[in-house]
Amino acid sequence: MDDAEVRNIPFSPPDISDAEIEEVVKAMKSGWITTGPRTKELEKRISDYIGVDKAACLNSATAAMELTLRILGIGPGDEVITSAYTYTASASVIEHVGAKIVLIDTAPDSFEMDYSKLAEAITEKTKAIIPVDIAGKMCDYDTIFEVVESKRDLFKPNSELQSLFNRIIVLTDAAHAFGAERKGFRCGQVADFTCFSFHAVKNFTTAEGGAVVWRNDRGLDQEWLYNQFMLYSLHGQSKDALAKAQKGAWEYDIVYPAYKCNMTDIMASIGLVQLDRYKGLLERRKEIIMMYDRALLPIGLQGLEHYGEGFSSSGHLYLLRVPGISKEQRNEIIIKMADAGIACNVHYKPLPMFTAYKNLGFDIENYSNAYKQYANEITLPLHTLLRDEDVDYITNNLKEILKDIQGGLVGV
């Protein structure tokens, strides 16, 4: 390929319009740049969008998951289960609160955890499961809750909130899945607690940020629970800056020596405009995924099914597997794509392959299905700044590169 024809296609840049920039400027001129009226407005609009009573905006999905574990009273002596095929945040929060990480292998040829192994992993110490809505596709929650119910007799609550559930709590890492739907329910309406990421690479961004929502039908005191997230995210301070700013209202208490992970109004101002645009952003992602599918699946490549009967992904990542290639060949493909100006990625390197998790005693030999998913996986660029001709350029280059890989593919 001639150098003049090489494009520069980044992996996942943020889609920021003039409207977001204007709203940030308004926030900066307003006098409120930390947690204030825009953050509260974004919380209300997120809860309305999902169809729940409350949302708590924080500075990351990681913070949302960790604070949820802490508010639930999960800590040393407890166990929390998550997938071996995920980003570290799904598991690191378990370590942060002092509980034991229990990793589950994926099912064969699947990016989701093996639910039969999930049942086997539950003990009297298990307090929560953190499923992962990978790439924006919601998990099989029917099966997850069936497993939870089947193990209800093992559950030993050690906090008032755990007693209210009186079973293992399902706390989803939905970092990828804001806007996804399954069986008529939107992500955030199904798991007991659902945590979203609004990081710069996500479909919906606030630059850095996240939120946690919870179901309306679990008998939870909505105001109390929301206030717990506010307390835990702002040093355990009984009033936020907005409340303290009211005339004569300086007095406050520290009711718990807590943490600092609140969202700011500058971040929320980006999110308010992103939410206005989000329907169109999701539609464009679907168009791109369909273009990829039409070009790549007929030649023998395997992709995650984002859309089907009864479910619709948020279309966050385009996960592609190339059958019959080695890890080394996969890496070679990514390098050659980079030479063509196309930034690709891998989602995910299983957690047991990292030093931190090896040091915790995990061995990838025990997670063979996850390794097989990883070894031939390539994540193609997927973002709303891609033009149709960019997608054609990506797929055409990939096809040409695959022809050069040893063995090739039938149909390429």
HUSUL-V489645 format. One line per field, one symbol per residue. phi: phi as a letter, one per 20 degrees, with the letter a starting at -180 (. if undefined). psi: psi as a letter, one per 40 degrees, with the letter a starting at -180 (. if undefined). burial: # if it has 24 or more other ideal C-beta (glycine too) atoms within 12 Angstrom, else .. A space follows every 50 residues. Layout:
# HUSUL-V489645
phi: ???
psi: ???
burial: ???
This chain:
# HUSUL-V489645
phi: .fgfefeddffbffeddfffffffffffefnddegaffffffgfffffff ncfccdeceafgffffffgfffneagneccdbefdafgggdffffgenee edddfffglceeffffffffefcfefdbcdfcefmoeffefgfgfffgff dgfefcfcbfffffflafeedeedgedfnfcblndegoedffccddddfg eegdccncqabccbfeddmefgfffgffffffecmmefceffffffgmdf fbcdeafdccbfedfffffffffgffefgfffffgfgffffggfedffeo fdcfeecafnbbfemfcdecddfndegffgfffffffffendedbcccfg gfeeggeffeoecfgecffffffffcecdegbbeefegffffffffffff fffefgnmcfnf
psi: hhddehighidgiighidddddddddddedeheahadddddddddddddd fidiihhaeidddddddddddefhaheiihhiiegiidddddddddeeih hhhhiiihfieiihddddddehaeehdihgihgheehiigddddddddde edeehgifiddddddfihhhhhgfdefheiihfeiiheedidihhihfid eidhifciiiihiiiefeeihdddddddddddefefhehiddddeihefd hiihehgaigfiiiddddddddddddeddddddddddddddddddddeee ihihhdhaheihiefdighhhhieiidddddddddddddeehhiahhihi deeidddddeeihddefddddddddfhhhihhieehiddddddddddddd dddehhdaihe.
burial: ......#.#.##.###...#..##..#....################.## .########################..####################.## #######..######.###.##..#################..##.##.. #...#.#...##..#.################..################ ###############..#.#....##########.##..###........ .......##.###############.##..##.###.######.###.#. #######...#############.#...###.##.###.#.######### ###...#....#.#.##.################.#...##.#######. ##..#...#..#
